[in-house]
Amino acid sequence: MLSFAIEWLHILIRWFHLVVGIGWIGTSFFFIALDLSLRKREKMNPGVYGTAWLVHGGGFYNVEKYAVAPEELPEDLVWYRWEAYLTFVSGFLLLTTVYYFNARAYLIDPSVADLAPWQAIAISMLSLLLGWIAYDGLMRHTTNDHPGLVVLCVFLMIVGFAALFSNVFSGRGAFIHVGALVGTMMAANVFRVIIPNQKKIAAALMAGERPDPALGLQGRQRSLHNNYLTLPVLLMMVSNHYPLLTGHPHGWLLVALILVIGGMARHILNRHEAGDPFRKYWWALPGAAVALVVAILATAPLPRSETAADASVVTDADVLRLTATHCVMCHSAKPTHEGFTEPPKGLVFTDIEHIRRYAPLIKMQAVDSEVMPLGNETGITRGERDALGAWIAANGG
């Protein structure tokens, strides 16, 4: 009964995380697109920076943006913040229930770093805190005069943390922590900078004072960073479904490429929303394409020696013994692994027919990459992987 309740808890937290995350991303995309679509017009109210005419759902909307703020604010001012806060809270709950409670299965790989669960969890929490401190310190000690340099520094910082995670966590643990780090930075931007600055602007107006324009500029800078990081962080969060990513020996390189691809794609969309001619941002398209090609080539399966394992001597019985040793602790009707109450994805490898049926998936997870077994808890060798690969090849896999 307890395992049933835990499974439903996971479902509800993940569902909630998706819902509030979609809401947060949607508002980010909308407001950046709105900001970029603003135009100067002949007749505008005093203090207005620009206006935008929008059409949606059969209605027309005229939106104004003030350079700093209007002289007076209405009582029914709408704030957009809870989507960001709840995305972070629900994301941390998922990190706790999935990765912290099952640290040996999902977070630790003894071949990378033989950590105790408490050590892995401590590194995880400390790195998220230090990541925000480093990013926030960088932002507070730089100006917006050289935005390209600032972006490069943020890029190098994230890649540096990715390299750290790759040297202490399992592959999937490293990728999810890059996503958690970036998500923490984005949520903290809202909680620590964007909303407080907006509150200071509102308070100054209520007191009859002129707000500091720098507050709005800081908030816009952090909002832009959040917008450009959205596409990369989404892929990081679903990376555990793709062993091509999490099983790569140089995960930090893939993180760097994903940041480039996502950032370039977001730039193309933003400049299109701004109405810029394509000749001003065309370079982003080949930039993203080159990074994508490099990522594809970097994750291509390495050719295995034909003599690595002789398919003719790898029998069904050999494969069953191999799966019994390394797989069925999780992939059986009643798993014995403490982290599972049901076989992952419903896959059962206790009979040869099921193994044949899912041979391509097994090859991807356990032969072409070394994602499975999780954290290599069972100590499967390269020779055993090659033998499994030879049997799959001989059986049409």
Secondary structure by P-SEA (a helix, b strand, c coil): caaaaaaaaaaaaaaaaaaaaaaaaaaaaaaaaaaaabbbcccccccccbbbbbbcccbbbbbbbbcccccccccccccccaaaaaaaaaaaaaaaacccccccccccccccccccaaaaaaaaaaaaaaaaaaaaaaaaacccccaaaaaaaaaaaaaaaaaaaaacccaaaaaaaaaaaaaaaaaaaaaccaaaaaaaaaaaaaacccccaaaaaaaaaaaaaaaaaaaaaaaaaaccccccccccccaaaaaaaaaaaaaaaaaaaaaaaacccccccaaaaaaaaaaaaaaaaaaccccccccccccccccaaaaaaaaaaccccccccccccccccccccccccccaaaaaaaaaaaaacccccccccccccccccaaaaaaaaaaaaaacc
